[in-house]
């Protein structure tokens, strides 16, 4: 089943593809690799999930924010390539959590993003290498930011 078919089967709605808020490109392709800039948790209405995980937001709320980041990233990938079916696999993820100083569950938060990628691209192609770190503060006080590297299918 293709990524687009899985997205439809899961009845996932993508938010509007986020536009750059500074001087960068959301997606840069070099050869068969797509480098995706950091994305935040954009809701369907275009608003952002904000707050510090471990203070303002629970672990579960942080994980939901990371999943929302994944949906925003998929929206940008679809916008850039015209279809998520151009994606072969996720290669690497860097997940950054806006976390309280005494919050240590960053990997569990970023699982929200990783589990979504596995649902959409399948367990063989939706799980890649990953880092999950805590940071203080993220731009606009967003709860989570994720950047990723994807391998593309040959055209």
C-alpha positions as CSV (number, residue, x, y, z in Angstrom):
1,X,0.0,0.0,0.0
2,X,1.4,3.4,-0.9
3,X,1.9,6.3,1.6
4,X,-1.0,8.2,0.0
5,X,-3.3,5.2,0.4
6,X,-2.2,4.7,4.0
7,X,-2.9,8.4,4.8
8,X,-6.4,8.0,3.4
9,X,-7.0,4.7,5.1
10,X,-5.9,6.2,8.5
11,X,-8.2,9.2,7.7
12,X,-5.4,11.6,8.6
13,X,-5.9,15.3,7.8
14,X,-2.8,17.3,7.0
15,X,-2.6,20.9,8.2
16,X,-1.7,23.7,5.8
17,X,1.9,23.3,4.7
18,X,3.9,25.7,6.9
19,X,5.7,28.6,5.1
20,X,9.2,29.6,6.1
21,X,9.4,32.1,8.9
22,X,13.0,33.0,8.3
23,X,15.6,32.7,5.6
24,X,15.5,28.9,4.6
25,X,13.9,26.4,2.4
26,X,11.5,23.8,3.9
27,X,12.8,21.1,1.6
28,X,16.1,20.8,-0.2
29,X,16.8,17.9,-2.5
30,X,20.3,16.7,-3.2
31,X,20.4,13.6,-5.5
32,X,17.9,11.2,-4.0
33,X,17.9,12.7,-0.5
34,X,15.4,15.2,0.8
35,X,16.6,17.3,3.7
36,X,13.6,18.7,5.6
37,X,14.0,21.8,7.8
38,X,12.7,21.9,11.3
39,X,8.9,21.9,11.5
40,X,6.7,22.8,14.4
41,X,3.3,21.4,15.5
42,X,0.8,23.1,13.2
43,X,-2.8,22.4,13.8
44,X,-5.5,22.1,11.1
45,X,-6.5,25.8,11.7
46,X,-2.8,26.9,11.2
47,X,-2.2,27.6,14.9
48,X,0.8,26.2,16.8
49,X,0.9,23.9,19.8
50,X,2.9,25.9,22.3
51,X,4.3,25.3,25.8
52,X,7.0,23.6,27.8
53,X,6.7,19.8,28.1
54,X,7.0,18.8,31.7
55,X,5.7,22.2,32.9
56,X,2.8,23.4,30.7
57,X,2.2,20.2,28.8
58,X,2.2,16.6,29.9
59,X,4.2,13.8,28.3
60,X,1.1,12.7,26.4
61,X,0.4,16.3,25.2
62,X,4.0,16.6,24.1
63,X,3.7,13.3,22.2
64,X,0.6,14.5,20.5
65,X,2.4,17.7,19.5
66,X,5.2,15.6,18.0
67,X,2.6,13.7,16.0
68,X,1.2,17.0,14.8
69,X,4.7,18.1,13.7
70,X,4.8,14.9,11.6
71,X,1.5,15.9,9.9
72,X,2.9,19.3,9.1
73,X,6.0,17.8,7.7
74,X,4.0,15.5,5.5
75,X,2.0,18.5,4.3
76,X,5.2,20.2,3.2
77,X,6.6,17.0,1.6
78,X,3.3,16.5,-0.3
79,X,3.3,20.1,-1.4
80,X,6.9,19.9,-2.6
81,X,6.7,16.6,-4.4
82,X,3.0,16.5,-5.3
83,X,2.6,13.1,-3.6
84,X,4.0,11.3,-0.5
85,X,4.6,8.3,-2.8
86,X,7.9,9.9,-3.9
87,X,9.3,9.1,-0.5
88,X,11.2,5.8,-0.3
89,X,12.0,5.9,3.4
90,X,12.9,8.1,6.4
91,X,16.6,8.0,7.0
92,X,17.2,10.3,10.1
93,X,15.2,12.3,12.5
94,X,16.3,15.0,15.0
95,X,13.5,15.7,17.5
96,X,13.8,18.7,19.8
97,X,11.5,19.0,22.8
98,X,10.8,22.4,24.5
99,X,11.3,20.8,27.9
100,X,11.4,21.7,31.6
101,X,14.8,21.3,33.1
102,X,13.7,18.3,35.1
103,X,11.9,16.5,32.2
104,X,13.9,13.5,30.8
105,X,11.4,11.7,28.6
106,X,12.4,13.3,25.3
107,X,12.5,10.0,23.3
108,X,8.9,9.2,24.4
109,X,7.7,12.6,23.2
110,X,9.4,12.2,19.8
111,X,7.8,8.7,19.5
112,X,4.6,10.7,18.5
113,X,6.5,11.7,15.3
114,X,8.2,8.4,14.7
115,X,5.0,6.3,15.2
116,X,3.2,8.5,12.6
117,X,6.0,7.9,10.1
118,X,5.8,4.2,10.7
119,X,2.0,4.3,10.1
120,X,2.3,6.2,6.9
121,X,5.4,4.6,5.3
122,X,5.3,1.2,7.0
123,X,7.6,-0.3,9.7
124,X,10.4,-1.0,7.2
125,X,10.5,2.4,5.6
126,X,9.0,4.6,8.3
127,X,11.6,4.0,11.0
128,X,15.1,5.4,10.7
129,X,17.9,6.6,12.8
130,X,16.9,9.2,15.4
131,X,18.0,11.6,18.0
132,X,15.7,13.1,20.6
133,X,16.9,16.0,22.8
134,X,15.5,18.6,25.2
135,X,16.0,22.2,24.5
136,X,14.9,25.5,26.1
137,X,13.1,27.6,24.5
138,X,12.1,26.7,21.0
139,X,11.0,29.4,18.5
140,X,7.6,30.9,19.3
141,X,7.5,28.7,22.4
142,X,6.5,25.7,20.2
143,X,6.3,22.4,22.1
144,X,8.3,20.3,19.6
145,X,10.4,20.8,16.5
146,X,11.6,18.0,14.2
147,X,13.9,18.0,11.2
148,X,14.3,14.9,9.0
149,X,16.1,13.4,6.1
150,X,14.2,11.2,3.6
151,X,15.4,9.0,0.7
152,X,13.4,9.5,-2.5
153,X,12.3,6.8,-4.9
154,X,13.9,7.0,-8.4
155,X,11.8,9.0,-10.8
